[in-house]
Amino acid sequence: MDRQAFCNPIQSKSSSISNSLSPTTLLNMLQIELPKFAVKIRGEVLAIRPWPNNENPIYLYGEIGDSESCIEFKIKPNNKLQLRGQHIEIIGALHTSPNYQRDGIKVSIEGEMLNEYKVEKLPSIFLTQHNSRNLVSLKQFLHQYKINELCILSTRHGFADFISKTNQSIHYTDVVFSVCNFDTIQNILKGIKETATKKHIKGIVIIHDGENCWDNRKWDNTEIVLALLDTKLHIYTALCETDILLLADKHADEAFITPNKFAKYLSSLVLEQKYKNNLTTKVKNVESKFYDILKSKFKLKKLVMLLSISNIIFLTIIVYILNQM
């Protein structure tokens, strides 16, 4: 073999390559031998999207893993699957595809959950210092706090689109809005910092309706996720129109599969809360009227008793006078 070709094989063969390949094309060309039969996998649920009780989704997307690695899953909704951190067993078929969010190939399992099992606490795979966070679903959040204690971080267009999707159940003045241009990581970090300094804010919602996967790739940035977690706020994400599970989704209290889904779900929770408040007000009004009636009847009864006593005394005096005559 020619010494120069041996030392630099790429340069020696470059003349024989007619066309360059994109990373996606190259990854699609790779053939990985997968089992032809169903496989069972067990591990800890590291991420889930959307929350299982959200609008009866057709599929749940998430990640299952151990202390060293993880793979994504796509399963049918199961009432036993409630939270991140559960240990479950899944049966299904394996699939591979280019990983648009990170370099390499994504391996996922598509099937259904078999059961849940109990194990000792496993060490976390990522950001262990934040694993003790108390996760609160959006529904629980609205039970504990007011809607104006939730700040929406989005562009002006994204916020206007969100309001339009709530069917007028939520108005501009009902929620706190923080304007943020999502074009760079620096702008996002600045927007997160400004949101964290707002008074009385207990939760942050990130609404980013990206045009493509690459547009949302910045939400896979570790620096952004750490900045969100450092706010100590409850985090809710509605990032894109795909089933891709982003790093920000994995560490959110609750992740929504699309901004539209989030708007509709929040709208339903607000309408439900308004209905309960109206019902409570009506019940209190009925109770108040009932007590007023009882009070008035008691006063009337007391008056009758006083009149009766006075009549008896009067008659007694008359009888006494008649007897003296």
C-alpha positions as protocol buffer text, in pm:
chain_id: "A"
residue {
  index: 1
  type: MET
  ca { x: 0 y: 0 z: 0 }
}
residue {
  index: 2
  type: ASP
  ca { x: 118 y: 351 z: -75 }
}
residue {
  index: 3
  type: ARG
  ca { x: 262 y: 512 z: 242 }
}
residue {
  index: 4
  type: GLN
  ca { x: 77 y: 841 z: 181 }
}
residue {
  index: 5
  type: ALA
  ca { x: -255 y: 659 z: 133 }
}
residue {
  index: 6
  type: PHE
  ca { x: -194 y: 461 z: 452 }
}
residue {
  index: 7
  type: CYS
  ca { x: -125 y: 777 z: 657 }
}
residue {
  index: 8
  type: ASN
  ca { x: -415 y: 975 z: 513 }
}
residue {
  index: 9
  type: PRO
  ca { x: -685 y: 735 z: 386 }
}
residue {
  index: 10
  type: ILE
  ca { x: -955 y: 1007 z: 370 }
}
residue {
  index: 11
  type: GLN
  ca { x: -747 y: 1227 z: 139 }
}
residue {
  index: 12
  type: SER
  ca { x: -652 y: 931 z: -82 }
}
residue {
  index: 13
  type: LYS
  ca { x: -1017 y: 828 z: -130 }
}
residue {
  index: 14
  type: SER
  ca { x: -1171 y: 1173 z: -157 }
}
residue {
  index: 15
  type: SER
  ca { x: -1148 y: 1164 z: -532 }
}
residue {
  index: 16
  type: SER
  ca { x: -1371 y: 855 z: -545 }
}
residue {
  index: 17
  type: ILE
  ca { x: -1654 y: 1021 z: -343 }
}
residue {
  index: 18
  type: SER
  ca { x: -1886 y: 1207 z: -577 }
}
residue {
  index: 19
  type: ASN
  ca { x: -2133 y: 1365 z: -330 }
}
residue {
  index: 20
  type: SER
  ca { x: -2112 y: 1478 z: 32 }
}
residue {
  index: 21
  type: LEU
  ca { x: -2374 y: 1346 z: 274 }
}
residue {
  index: 22
  type: SER
  ca { x: -2563 y: 1536 z: 541 }
}
residue {
  index: 23
  type: PRO
  ca { x: -2552 y: 1393 z: 897 }
}
residue {
  index: 24
  type: THR
  ca { x: -2920 y: 1295 z: 874 }
}
residue {
  index: 25
  type: THR
  ca { x: -2869 y: 1112 z: 544 }
}
residue {
  index: 26
  type: LEU
  ca { x: -2566 y: 934 z: 685 }
}
residue {
  index: 27
  type: LEU
  ca { x: -2751 y: 823 z: 999 }
}
residue {
  index: 28
  type: ASN
  ca { x: -3043 y: 700 z: 792 }
}
residue {
  index: 29
  type: MET
  ca { x: -2804 y: 483 z: 588 }
}
residue {
  index: 30
  type: LEU
  ca { x: -2672 y: 301 z: 895 }
}
residue {
  index: 31
  type: GLN
  ca { x: -2829 y: -37 z: 953 }
}
residue {
  index: 32
  type: ILE
  ca { x: -2861 y: -158 z: 1312 }
}
residue {
  index: 33
  type: GLU
  ca { x: -2976 y: -511 z: 1377 }
}
residue {
  index: 34
  type: LEU
  ca { x: -3274 y: -504 z: 1611 }
}
residue {
  index: 35
  type: PRO
  ca { x: -3460 y: -796 z: 1771 }
}
residue {
  index: 36
  type: LYS
  ca { x: -3744 y: -921 z: 1551 }
}
residue {
  index: 37
  type: PHE
  ca { x: -3951 y: -1003 z: 1858 }
}
residue {
  index: 38
  type: ALA
  ca { x: -4101 y: -799 z: 2141 }
}
residue {
  index: 39
  type: VAL
  ca { x: -3867 y: -710 z: 2425 }
}
residue {
  index: 40
  type: LYS
  ca { x: -3931 y: -623 z: 2788 }
}
residue {
  index: 41
  type: ILE
  ca { x: -3748 y: -342 z: 2960 }
}
residue {
  index: 42
  type: ARG
  ca { x: -3764 y: -223 z: 3318 }
}
residue {
  index: 43
  type: GLY
  ca { x: -3633 y: 92 z: 3484 }
}
residue {
  index: 44
  type: GLU
  ca { x: -3712 y: 429 z: 3639 }
}
residue {
  index: 45
  type: VAL
  ca { x: -3936 y: 677 z: 3458 }
}
residue {
  index: 46
  type: LEU
  ca { x: -3702 y: 973 z: 3412 }
}
residue {
  index: 47
  type: ALA
  ca { x: -3937 y: 1190 z: 3208 }
}
residue {
  index: 48
  type: ILE
  ca { x: -4296 y: 1182 z: 3090 }
}
residue {
  index: 49
  type: ARG
  ca { x: -4495 y: 1392 z: 2847 }
}
residue {
  index: 50
  type: PRO
  ca { x: -4772 y: 1488 z: 2856 }
}
residue {
  index: 51
  type: TRP
  ca { x: -4889 y: 1441 z: 3218 }
}
residue {
  index: 52
  type: PRO
  ca { x: -5101 y: 1123 z: 3222 }
}
residue {
  index: 53
  type: ASN
  ca { x: -5424 y: 1304 z: 3324 }
}
residue {
  index: 54
  type: ASN
  ca { x: -5407 y: 1560 z: 3041 }
}
residue {
  index: 55
  type: GLU
  ca { x: -5704 y: 1544 z: 2802 }
}
residue {
  index: 56
  type: ASN
  ca { x: -5683 y: 1166 z: 2752 }
}
residue {
  index: 57
  type: PRO
  ca { x: -5377 y: 1162 z: 2523 }
}
residue {
  index: 58
  type: ILE
  ca { x: -5341 y: 885 z: 2266 }
}
residue {
  index: 59
  type: TYR
  ca { x: -4980 y: 813 z: 2368 }
}
residue {
  index: 60
  type: LEU
  ca { x: -4745 y: 897 z: 2653 }
}
residue {
  index: 61
  type: TYR
  ca { x: -4385 y: 983 z: 2564 }
}
residue {
  index: 62
  type: GLY
  ca { x: -4099 y: 960 z: 2807 }
}
residue {
  index: 63
  type: GLU
  ca { x: -3766 y: 813 z: 2909 }
}
residue {
  index: 64
  type: ILE
  ca { x: -3691 y: 502 z: 3112 }
}
residue {
  index: 65
  type: GLY
  ca { x: -3346 y: 426 z: 3242 }
}
residue {
  index: 66
  type: ASP
  ca { x: -3109 y: 302 z: 3510 }
}
residue {
  index: 67
  type: SER
  ca { x: -2809 y: 464 z: 3677 }
}
residue {
  index: 68
  type: GLU
  ca { x: -2603 y: 465 z: 3355 }
}
residue {
  index: 69
  type: SER
  ca { x: -2822 y: 501 z: 3048 }
}
residue {
  index: 70
  type: CYS
  ca { x: -3177 y: 551 z: 2924 }
}
residue {
  index: 71
  type: ILE
  ca { x: -3398 y: 512 z: 2617 }
}
residue {
  index: 72
  type: GLU
  ca { x: -3718 y: 681 z: 2512 }
}
residue {
  index: 73
  type: PHE
  ca { x: -4057 y: 511 z: 2520 }
}
residue {
  index: 74
  type: LYS
  ca { x: -4394 y: 557 z: 2353 }
}
residue {
  index: 75
  type: ILE
  ca { x: -4678 y: 374 z: 2526 }
}
residue {
  index: 76
  type: LYS
  ca { x: -5054 y: 380 z: 2553 }
}
residue {
  index: 77
  type: PRO
  ca { x: -5193 y: 568 z: 2857 }
}
residue {
  index: 78
  type: ASN
  ca { x: -5204 y: 358 z: 3172 }
}
residue {
  index: 79
  type: ASN
  ca { x: -5377 y: 450 z: 3497 }
}
residue {
  index: 80
  type: LYS
  ca { x: -5091 y: 294 z: 3694 }
}
residue {
  index: 81
  type: LEU
  ca { x: -4840 y: 538 z: 3547 }
}
residue {
  index: 82
  type: GLN
  ca { x: -4880 y: 857 z: 3749 }
}
residue {
  index: 83
  type: LEU
  ca { x: -4545 y: 1022 z: 3815 }
}
residue {
  index: 84
  type: ARG
  ca { x: -4182 y: 1054 z: 3726 }
}
residue {
  index: 85
  type: GLY
  ca { x: -3966 y: 836 z: 3946 }
}
residue {
  index: 86
  type: GLN
  ca { x: -4188 y: 529 z: 3923 }
}
residue {
  index: 87
  type: HIS
  ca { x: -4025 y: 198 z: 3834 }
}
residue {
  index: 88
  type: ILE
  ca { x: -4214 y: 23 z: 3557 }
}
residue {
  index: 89
  type: GLU
  ca { x: -4184 y: -260 z: 3308 }
}
residue {
  index: 90
  type: ILE
  ca { x: -4262 y: -204 z: 2938 }
}
residue {
  index: 91
  type: ILE
  ca { x: -4309 y: -455 z: 2657 }
}
residue {
  index: 92
  type: GLY
  ca { x: -4283 y: -352 z: 2293 }
}
residue {
  index: 93
  type: ALA
  ca { x: -4078 y: -326 z: 1977 }
}
residue {
  index: 94
  type: LEU
  ca { x: -3751 y: -137 z: 1943 }
}
residue {
  index: 95
  type: HIS
  ca { x: -3703 y: 140 z: 1686 }
}
residue {
  index: 96
  type: THR
  ca { x: -3409 y: 355 z: 1580 }
}
residue {
  index: 97
  type: SER
  ca { x: -3402 y: 699 z: 1422 }
}
residue {
  index: 98
  type: PRO
  ca { x: -3162 y: 993 z: 1388 }
}
residue {
  index: 99
  type: ASN
  ca { x: -3149 y: 1194 z: 1709 }
}
residue {
  index: 100
  type: TYR
  ca { x: -3213 y: 1553 z: 1599 }
}
residue {
  index: 101
  type: GLN
  ca { x: -3153 y: 1694 z: 1944 }
}
residue {
  index: 102
  type: ARG
  ca { x: -2813 y: 1533 z: 2000 }
}
residue {
  index: 103
  type: ASP
  ca { x: -2554 y: 1380 z: 1770 }
}
residue {
  index: 104
  type: GLY
  ca { x: -2611 y: 1011 z: 1714 }
}
residue {
  index: 105
  type: ILE
  ca { x: -2896 y: 764 z: 1687 }
}
residue {
  index: 106
  type: LYS
  ca { x: -3204 y: 749 z: 1908 }
}
residue {
  index: 107
  type: VAL
  ca { x: -3325 y: 409 z: 2028 }
}
residue {
  index: 108
  type: SER
  ca { x: -3682 y: 390 z: 2153 }
}
residue {
  index: 109
  type: ILE
  ca { x: -3937 y: 128 z: 2253 }
}
residue {
  index: 110
  type: GLU
  ca { x: -4301 y: 144 z: 2148 }
}
residue {
  index: 111
  type: GLY
  ca { x: -4557 y: -72 z: 2326 }
}
residue {
  index: 112
  type: GLU
  ca { x: -4740 y: -76 z: 2656 }
}
residue {
  index: 113
  type: MET
  ca { x: -4673 y: -75 z: 3028 }
}
residue {
  index: 114
  type: LEU
  ca { x: -4698 y: -411 z: 3201 }
}
residue {
  index: 115
  type: ASN
  ca { x: -4668 y: -328 z: 3568 }
}
residue {
  index: 116
  type: GLU
  ca { x: -4502 y: -119 z: 3838 }
}
residue {
  index: 117
  type: TYR
  ca { x: -4247 y: -255 z: 4081 }
}
residue {
  index: 118
  type: LYS
  ca { x: -4084 y: -124 z: 4397 }
}
residue {
  index: 119
  type: VAL
  ca { x: -3709 y: -88 z: 4437 }
}
residue {
  index: 120
  type: GLU
  ca { x: -3465 y: 107 z: 4649 }
}
residue {
  index: 121
  type: LYS
  ca { x: -3397 y: 462 z: 4534 }
}
residue {
  index: 122
  type: LEU
  ca { x: -3165 y: 461 z: 4232 }
}
residue {
  index: 123
  type: PRO
  ca { x: -2907 y: 734 z: 4177 }
}
residue {
  index: 124
  type: SER
  ca { x: -3016 y: 992 z: 3923 }
}
residue {
  index: 125
  type: ILE
  ca { x: -2867 y: 1019 z: 3578 }
}
residue {
  index: 126
  type: PHE
  ca { x: -2866 y: 1397 z: 3546 }
}
residue {
  index: 127
  type: LEU
  ca { x: -2869 y: 1702 z: 3772 }
}
residue {
  index: 128
  type: THR
  ca { x: -2882 y: 1506 z: 4097 }
}
residue {
  index: 129
  type: GLN
  ca { x: -2883 y: 1819 z: 4312 }
}
residue {
  index: 130
  type: HIS
  ca { x: -3233 y: 1905 z: 4187 }
}
residue {
  index: 131
  type: ASN
  ca { x: -3397 y: 1565 z: 4225 }
}
residue {
  index: 132
  type: SER
  ca { x: -3549 y: 1651 z: 4562 }
}
residue {
  index: 133
  type: ARG
  ca { x: -3774 y: 1915 z: 4401 }
}
residue {
  index: 134
  type: ASN
  ca { x: -4139 y: 1891 z: 4496 }
}
residue {
  index: 135
  type: LEU
  ca { x: -4314 y: 1841 z: 4161 }
}
residue {
  index: 136
  type: VAL
  ca { x: -4659 y: 1997 z: 4134 }
}
residue {
  index: 137
  type: SER
  ca { x: -4895 y: 1939 z: 3844 }
}
residue {
  index: 138
  type: LEU
  ca { x: -5067 y: 2242 z: 3689 }
}
residue {
  index: 139
  type: LYS
  ca { x: -5398 y: 2138 z: 3845 }
}
residue {
  index: 140
  type: GLN
  ca { x: -5240 y: 2116 z: 4190 }
}
residue {
  index: 141
  type: PHE
  ca { x: -5070 y: 2452 z: 4132 }
}
residue {
  index: 142
  type: LEU
  ca { x: -5404 y: 2627 z: 4068 }
}
residue {
  index: 143
  type: HIS
  ca { x: -5546 y: 2468 z: 4385 }
}
residue {
  index: 144
  type: GLN
  ca { x: -5258 y: 2609 z: 4591 }
}
residue {
  index: 145
  type: TYR
  ca { x: -5202 y: 2945 z: 4419 }
}
residue {
  index: 146
  type: LYS
  ca { x: -5383 y: 3202 z: 4208 }
}
residue {
  index: 147
  type: ILE
  ca { x: -5348 y: 3212 z: 3831 }
}
residue {
  index: 148
  type: ASN
  ca { x: -5174 y: 3552 z: 3850 }
}
residue {
  index: 149
  type: GLU
  ca { x: -4892 y: 3381 z: 4044 }
}
residue {
  index: 150
  type: LEU
  ca { x: -4808 y: 3196 z: 3721 }
}
residue {
  index: 151
  type: CYS
  ca { x: -4578 y: 3382 z: 3480 }
}
residue {
  index: 152
  type: ILE
  ca { x: -4580 y: 3299 z: 3108 }
}
residue {
  index: 153
  type: LEU
  ca { x: -4244 y: 3339 z: 2934 }
}
residue {
  index: 154
  type: SER
  ca { x: -4297 y: 3373 z: 2560 }
}
residue {
  index: 155
  type: THR
  ca { x: -4273 y: 3601 z: 2260 }
}
residue {
  index: 156
  type: ARG
  ca { x: -4549 y: 3858 z: 2200 }
}
residue {
  index: 157
  type: HIS
  ca { x: -4683 y: 3647 z: 1915 }
}
residue {
  index: 158
  type: GLY
  ca { x: -4671 y: 3331 z: 2127 }
}
residue {
  index: 159
  type: PHE
  ca { x: -4859 y: 3499 z: 2412 }
}
residue {
  index: 160
  type: ALA
  ca { x: -5127 y: 3642 z: 2181 }
}
residue {
  index: 161
  type: ASP
  ca { x: -5170 y: 3298 z: 2024 }
}
residue {
  index: 162
  type: PHE
  ca { x: -5200 y: 3142 z: 2370 }
}
residue {
  index: 163
  type: ILE
  ca { x: -5474 y: 3388 z: 2474 }
}
residue {
  index: 164
  type: SER
  ca { x: -5668 y: 3320 z: 2151 }
}
residue {
  index: 165
  type: LYS
  ca { x: -5662 y: 2944 z: 2218 }
}
residue {
  index: 166
  type: THR
  ca { x: -5822 y: 2980 z: 2565 }
}
residue {
  index: 167
  type: ASN
  ca { x: -6165 y: 3062 z: 2417 }
}
residue {
  index: 168
  type: GLN
  ca { x: -6190 y: 3388 z: 2615 }
}
residue {
  index: 169
  type: SER
  ca { x: -6179 y: 3205 z: 2949 }
}
residue {
  index: 170
  type: ILE
  ca { x: -5846 y: 3379 z: 3023 }
}
residue {
  index: 171
  type: HIS
  ca { x: -5777 y: 3747 z: 2952 }
}
residue {
  index: 172
  type: TYR
  ca { x: -5455 y: 3944 z: 2923 }
}
residue {
  index: 173
  type: THR
  ca { x: -5504 y: 4088 z: 3272 }
}
residue {
  index: 174
  type: ASP
  ca { x: -5553 y: 3747 z: 3436 }
}
residue {
  index: 175
  type: VAL
  ca { x: -5195 y: 3627 z: 3396 }
}
residue {
  index: 176
  type: VAL
  ca { x: -4844 y: 3769 z: 3431 }
}
residue {
  index: 177
  type: PHE
  ca { x: -4658 y: 3785 z: 3100 }
}
residue {
  index: 178
  type: SER
  ca { x: -4283 y: 3818 z: 3048 }
}
residue {
  index: 179
  type: VAL
  ca { x: -4168 y: 3904 z: 2695 }
}
residue {
  index: 180
  type: CYS
  ca { x: -3868 y: 3706 z: 2572 }
}
residue {
  index: 181
  type: ASN
  ca { x: -3703 y: 3670 z: 2234 }
}
residue {
  index: 182
  type: PHE
  ca { x: -3603 y: 3303 z: 2201 }
}
residue {
  index: 183
  type: ASP
  ca { x: -3354 y: 3355 z: 1917 }
}
residue {
  index: 184
  type: THR
  ca { x: -3042 y: 3308 z: 2136 }
}
residue {
  index: 185
  type: ILE
  ca { x: -2951 y: 3123 z: 2454 }
}
residue {
  index: 186
  type: GLN
  ca { x: -2837 y: 3453 z: 2611 }
}
residue {
  index: 187
  type: ASN
  ca { x: -3181 y: 3608 z: 2556 }
}
residue {
  index: 188
  type: ILE
  ca { x: -3350 y: 3305 z: 2710 }
}
residue {
  index: 189
  type: LEU
  ca { x: -3124 y: 3317 z: 3017 }
}
residue {
  index: 190
  type: LYS
  ca { x: -3200 y: 3688 z: 3053 }
}
residue {
  index: 191
  type: GLY
  ca { x: -3575 y: 3624 z: 3028 }
}
residue {
  index: 192
  type: ILE
  ca { x: -3559 y: 3348 z: 3292 }
}
residue {
  index: 193
  type: LYS
  ca { x: -3363 y: 3575 z: 3528 }
}
residue {
  index: 194
  type: GLU
  ca { x: -3612 y: 3862 z: 3485 }
}
residue {
  index: 195
  type: THR
  ca { x: -3905 y: 3626 z: 3549 }
}
residue {
  index: 196
  type: ALA
  ca { x: -3747 y: 3497 z: 3870 }
}
residue {
  index: 197
  type: THR
  ca { x: -3721 y: 3854 z: 4007 }
}
residue {
  index: 198
  type: LYS
  ca { x: -4094 y: 3924 z: 3970 }
}
residue {
  index: 199
  type: LYS
  ca { x: -4277 y: 3944 z: 4302 }
}
residue {
  index: 200
  type: HIS
  ca { x: -4534 y: 3685 z: 4410 }
}
residue {
  index: 201
  type: ILE
  ca { x: -4450 y: 3451 z: 4119 }
}
residue {
  index: 202
  type: LYS
  ca { x: -4462 y: 3082 z: 4214 }
}
residue {
  index: 203
  type: GLY
  ca { x: -4448 y: 2918 z: 3871 }
}
residue {
  index: 204
  type: ILE
  ca { x: -4313 y: 2976 z: 3520 }
}
residue {
  index: 205
  type: VAL
  ca { x: -4460 y: 2854 z: 3190 }
}
residue {
  index: 206
  type: ILE
  ca { x: -4243 y: 2847 z: 2879 }
}
residue {
  index: 207
  type: ILE
  ca { x: -4443 y: 2866 z: 2556 }
}
residue {
  index: 208
  type: HIS
  ca { x: -4237 y: 2826 z: 2241 }
}
residue {
  index: 209
  type: ASP
  ca { x: -4411 y: 2713 z: 1925 }
}
residue {
  index: 210
  type: GLY
  ca { x: -4104 y: 2637 z: 1713 }
}
residue {
  index: 211
  type: GLU
  ca { x: -4124 y: 2599 z: 1339 }
}
residue {
  index: 212
  type: ASN
  ca { x: -3895 y: 2295 z: 1337 }
}
residue {
  index: 213
  type: CYS
  ca { x: -3693 y: 2070 z: 1564 }
}
residue {
  index: 214
  type: TRP
  ca { x: -3378 y: 2275 z: 1525 }
}
residue {
  index: 215
  type: ASP
  ca { x: -3561 y: 2586 z: 1648 }
}
residue {
  index: 216
  type: ASN
  ca { x: -3636 y: 2407 z: 1975 }
}
residue {
  index: 217
  type: ARG
  ca { x: -3295 y: 2249 z: 2017 }
}
residue {
  index: 218
  type: LYS
  ca { x: -3184 y: 2528 z: 2250 }
}
residue {
  index: 219
  type: TRP
  ca { x: -3420 y: 2382 z: 2514 }
}
residue {
  index: 220
  type: ASP
  ca { x: -3178 y: 2087 z: 2529 }
}
residue {
  index: 221
  type: ASN
  ca { x: -2913 y: 2323 z: 2664 }
}
residue {
  index: 222
  type: THR
  ca { x: -2790 y: 2233 z: 3015 }
}
residue {
  index: 223
  type: GLU
  ca { x: -2723 y: 2596 z: 3107 }
}
residue {
  index: 224
  type: ILE
  ca { x: -3086 y: 2691 z: 3037 }
}
residue {
  index: 225
  type: VAL
  ca { x: -3221 y: 2396 z: 3235 }
}
residue {
  index: 226
  type: LEU
  ca { x: -2998 y: 2478 z: 3532 }
}
residue {
  index: 227
  type: ALA
  ca { x: -3110 y: 2842 z: 3517 }
}
residue {
  index: 228
  type: LEU
  ca { x: -3474 y: 2729 z: 3527 }
}
residue {
  index: 229
  type: LEU
  ca { x: -3414 y: 2498 z: 3821 }
}
residue {
  index: 230
  type: ASP
  ca { x: -3219 y: 2765 z: 4009 }
}
residue {
  index: 231
  type: THR
  ca { x: -3527 y: 2992 z: 4007 }
}
residue {
  index: 232
  type: LYS
  ca { x: -3690 y: 2755 z: 4261 }
}
residue {
  index: 233
  type: LEU
  ca { x: -4016 y: 2807 z: 4073 }
}
residue {
  index: 234
  type: HIS
  ca { x: -4254 y: 2537 z: 3953 }
}
residue {
  index: 235
  type: ILE
  ca { x: -4177 y: 2481 z: 3583 }
}
residue {
  index: 236
  type: TYR
  ca { x: -4422 y: 2404 z: 3303 }
}
residue {
  index: 237
  type: THR
  ca { x: -4324 y: 2364 z: 2937 }
}
residue {
  index: 238
  type: ALA
  ca { x: -4515 y: 2377 z: 2608 }
}
residue {
  index: 239
  type: LEU
  ca { x: -4235 y: 2388 z: 2356 }
}
residue {
  index: 240
  type: CYS
  ca { x: -4316 y: 2244 z: 2016 }
}
residue {
  index: 241
  type: GLU
  ca { x: -4555 y: 2058 z: 1789 }
}
residue {
  index: 242
  type: THR
  ca { x: -4359 y: 1732 z: 1787 }
}
residue {
  index: 243
  type: ASP
  ca { x: -4328 y: 1431 z: 2014 }
}
residue {
  index: 244
  type: ILE
  ca { x: -3962 y: 1507 z: 2085 }
}
residue {
  index: 245
  type: LEU
  ca { x: -3877 y: 1502 z: 2455 }
}
residue {
  index: 246
  type: LEU
  ca { x: -3645 y: 1794 z: 2531 }
}
residue {
  index: 247
  type: LEU
  ca { x: -3421 y: 1837 z: 2832 }
}
residue {
  index: 248
  type: ALA
  ca { x: -3636 y: 2122 z: 2965 }
}
residue {
  index: 249
  type: ASP
  ca { x: -3940 y: 1892 z: 2941 }
}
residue {
  index: 250
  type: LYS
  ca { x: -3764 y: 1623 z: 3141 }
}
residue {
  index: 251
  type: HIS
  ca { x: -3704 y: 1855 z: 3435 }
}
residue {
  index: 252
  type: ALA
  ca { x: -4036 y: 2040 z: 3429 }
}
residue {
  index: 253
  type: ASP
  ca { x: -4305 y: 1983 z: 3689 }
}
residue {
  index: 254
  type: GLU
  ca { x: -4536 y: 1912 z: 3397 }
}
residue {
  index: 255
  type: ALA
  ca { x: -4465 y: 1909 z: 3024 }
}
residue {
  index: 256
  type: PHE
  ca { x: -4729 y: 1965 z: 2756 }
}
residue {
  index: 257
  type: ILE
  ca { x: -4695 y: 1819 z: 2411 }
}
residue {
  index: 258
  type: THR
  ca { x: -4800 y: 2143 z: 2233 }
}
residue {
  index: 259
  type: PRO
  ca { x: -4870 y: 2506 z: 2329 }
}
residue {
  index: 260
  type: ASN
  ca { x: -5225 y: 2453 z: 2204 }
}
residue {
  index: 261
  type: LYS
  ca { x: -5276 y: 2160 z: 2443 }
}
residue {
  index: 262
  type: PHE
  ca { x: -5147 y: 2369 z: 2731 }
}
residue {
  index: 263
  type: ALA
  ca { x: -5381 y: 2659 z: 2651 }
}
residue {
  index: 264
  type: LYS
  ca { x: -5686 y: 2433 z: 2631 }
}
residue {
  index: 265
  type: TYR
  ca { x: -5595 y: 2245 z: 2950 }
}
residue {
  index: 266
  type: LEU
  ca { x: -5532 y: 2565 z: 3148 }
}
residue {
  index: 267
  type: SER
  ca { x: -5859 y: 2705 z: 3013 }
}
residue {
  index: 268
  type: SER
  ca { x: -6050 y: 2398 z: 3133 }
}
residue {
  index: 269
  type: LEU
  ca { x: -5892 y: 2426 z: 3479 }
}
residue {
  index: 270
  type: VAL
  ca { x: -5980 y: 2796 z: 3505 }
}
residue {
  index: 271
  type: LEU
  ca { x: -6341 y: 2732 z: 3396 }
}
residue {
  index: 272
  type: GLU
  ca { x: -6365 y: 2446 z: 3646 }
}
residue {
  index: 273
  type: GLN
  ca { x: -6232 y: 2673 z: 3923 }
}
residue {
  index: 274
  type: LYS
  ca { x: -6477 y: 2952 z: 3829 }
}
residue {
  index: 275
  type: TYR
  ca { x: -6765 y: 2703 z: 3833 }
}
residue {
  index: 276
  type: LYS
  ca { x: -6665 y: 2579 z: 4179 }
}
residue {
  index: 277
  type: ASN
  ca { x: -6630 y: 2936 z: 4307 }
}
residue {
  index: 278
  type: ASN
  ca { x: -6974 y: 3031 z: 4169 }
}
residue {
  index: 279
  type: LEU
  ca { x: -7125 y: 2718 z: 4322 }
}
residue {
  index: 280
  type: THR
  ca { x: -6964 y: 2796 z: 4657 }
}
residue {
  index: 281
  type: THR
  ca { x: -7099 y: 3152 z: 4643 }
}
residue {
  index: 282
  type: LYS
  ca { x: -7450 y: 3027 z: 4567 }
}
residue {
  index: 283
  type: VAL
  ca { x: -7436 y: 2777 z: 4854 }
}
residue {
  index: 284
  type: LYS
  ca { x: -7321 y: 3052 z: 5093 }
}
residue {
  index: 285
  type: ASN
  ca { x: -7606 y: 3278 z: 4976 }
}
residue {
  index: 286
  type: VAL
  ca { x: -7861 y: 3000 z: 5033 }
}
residue {
  index: 287
  type: GLU
  ca { x: -7716 y: 2931 z: 5376 }
}
residue {
  index: 288
  type: SER
  ca { x: -7729 y: 3301 z: 5461 }
}
residue {
  index: 289
  type: LYS
  ca { x: -8096 y: 3328 z: 5357 }
}
residue {
  index: 290
  type: PHE
  ca { x: -8179 y: 3013 z: 5550 }
}
residue {
  index: 291
  type: TYR
  ca { x: -8020 y: 3152 z: 5868 }
}
residue {
  index: 292
  type: ASP
  ca { x: -8202 y: 3483 z: 5817 }
}
residue {
  index: 293
  type: ILE
  ca { x: -8533 y: 3299 z: 5796 }
}
residue {
  index: 294
  type: LEU
  ca { x: -8454 y: 3100 z: 6110 }
}
residue {
  index: 295
  type: LYS
  ca { x: -8352 y: 3418 z: 6288 }
}
residue {
  index: 296
  type: SER
  ca { x: -8673 y: 3597 z: 6187 }
}
residue {
  index: 297
  type: LYS
  ca { x: -8883 y: 3298 z: 6295 }
}
residue {
  index: 298
  type: PHE
  ca { x: -8704 y: 3288 z: 6627 }
}
residue {
  index: 299
  type: LYS
  ca { x: -8776 y: 3658 z: 6681 }
}
residue {
  index: 300
  type: LEU
  ca { x: -9142 y: 3604 z: 6594 }
}
residue {
  index: 301
  type: LYS
  ca { x: -9168 y: 3308 z: 6827 }
}
residue {
  index: 302
  type: LYS
  ca { x: -9006 y: 3510 z: 7104 }
}
residue {
  index: 303
  type: LEU
  ca { x: -9255 y: 3794 z: 7046 }
}
residue {
  index: 304
  type: VAL
  ca { x: -9548 y: 3552 z: 7064 }
}
residue {
  index: 305
  type: MET
  ca { x: -9416 y: 3410 z: 7389 }
}
residue {
  index: 306
  type: LEU
  ca { x: -9379 y: 3759 z: 7538 }
}
residue {
  index: 307
  type: LEU
  ca { x: -9732 y: 3849 z: 7430 }
}
residue {
  index: 308
  type: SER
  ca { x: -9865 y: 3527 z: 7577 }
}
residue {
  index: 309
  type: ILE
  ca { x: -9691 y: 3594 z: 7908 }
}
residue {
  index: 310
  type: SER
  ca { x: -9819 y: 3951 z: 7920 }
}
residue {
  index: 311
  type: ASN
  ca { x: -10173 y: 3831 z: 7845 }
}
residue {
  index: 312
  type: ILE
  ca { x: -10158 y: 3580 z: 8126 }
}
residue {
  index: 313
  type: ILE
  ca { x: -10035 y: 3845 z: 8369 }
}
residue {
  index: 314
  type: PHE
  ca { x: -10307 y: 4084 z: 8255 }
}
residue {
  index: 315
  type: LEU
  ca { x: -10579 y: 3820 z: 8298 }
}
residue {
  index: 316
  type: THR
  ca { x: -10443 y: 3728 z: 8638 }
}
residue {
  index: 317
  type: ILE
  ca { x: -10463 y: 4090 z: 8750 }
}
residue {
  index: 318
  type: ILE
  ca { x: -10821 y: 4119 z: 8620 }
}
residue {
  index: 319
  type: VAL
  ca { x: -10924 y: 3803 z: 8802 }
}
residue {
  index: 320
  type: TYR
  ca { x: -10763 y: 3929 z: 9124 }
}
residue {
  index: 321
  type: ILE
  ca { x: -10943 y: 4263 z: 9097 }
}
residue {
  index: 322
  type: LEU
  ca { x: -11274 y: 4089 z: 9034 }
}
residue {
  index: 323
  type: ASN
  ca { x: -11221 y: 3870 z: 9337 }
}
residue {
  index: 324
  type: GLN
  ca { x: -11155 y: 4173 z: 9555 }
}
residue {
  index: 325
  type: MET
  ca { x: -11476 y: 4341 z: 9456 }
}
